[in-house]
Amino acid sequence: MAANETPLVFSHEYATQGTASGTRVLVEVTAENDGDERITTEGQVPNVTCRFLDDDGERLHEAGRQLVQPVGVGESTDMEFPLTIDTEDVTRYELRSVWVKA
């Protein structure tokens, strides 16, 4: 995690997959609410961003997801961040989670 302002705790996996149209990079993320309160979809919500980077740390692609379902205390939600372009240049990724207005 590059940054996390939220009560979410993350586990994540990275995979490179061959498809009929070429190579695909996929980051699968599970976010668990480790806070004291339910996270709702009203007011402020977590925005989770995945940045795909090259060897020099340059950003190749960035995708973000806002929670669309409430997450109770101790509950989790799953997210996927696929990349189908510049896959040969990706050497790492960064996850960030910040509060944004719903």
N, C-alpha and C positions, 0 to 999 in steps of 0.2 A: 504494500500500500504506500503510495506516494503521499497521500493526505487522507485523513478521515475525521470529519467534524461531527459525525453522527454516531448513534449508539449501535450501529450495525457492525457485526464481526464477519469477516469475509474468509471464505475458502475458495480457491480457484484452481483451475487446471487449464493447460495450454496444449493444443493438439494441432498437428498439420495433417490435413486430409486431402487425398486425391479425389477429384470429381471429374465428371465427363467434360466440364469446361475448363479444367485446370486445377491448380492447387488452392486450397482454402485453409486459412488459419482460423482457429476457433478458440476463444477464451470462454470457458463455462464458469460462472460465478454463483455461489450460494451465499446469500446475505442473511445472517441471523440477528434478530433484535435482541441485543444483550442489555438493553436499557431497563428502566423501571416503569415505562409507560408504553402503551400501544402506539404505533406509528400509523397515523391516519393519512388520507389523501386530501385533507383540507388544510388550509393555512400553509405551513412549510412542509415540504417533503424532501427526502433524500434524492439527490441526482447522482447517479453512479456513472463515472466516465472511464473508458478504457482508451489509453493512448498507445498506439503501436509505434515503436521506435526502431531506428536503424543503429548500426555500430557506433556512429558519432553522437547518438542521443537525439538525432533530429526526428521530429514527429512526421510519420508517413500518413497516418490516418487517426482520427479520433471519433468515437461514438459515445453517446450518452443515453442513459435510460432513467426515467423517473418512475418511482413506484406508482402503480396504478391500482393496487389492492392494499388494504390495510395489513399491517404485520403486527401481530400480538407479541407480547413479551415471551421470549423463548421460541417463537415461531420463525420460520425462514421463508425466503422466496428465491427463486432461481432466475438467472439472466444469462443470455448468450451475447457475445460480441464477435461476429464473424468478419473476416477480412478476405476479399477475393482479388484485390489488386496489390501490386508491389510485394507480394508474399515472399519472394526470394530475398528481399532486402530487410525483412523484419528479423531483429535479433532479440527483442524483449518487448515487454509491455508494462504500463503503469496503470494502476487503478486509483481513482480518487472518488471520494464521497463527500458531498457538501449539501447544505440545506439550500433549497430554492423555493420561491413562492409557487404554490400549486396553480 
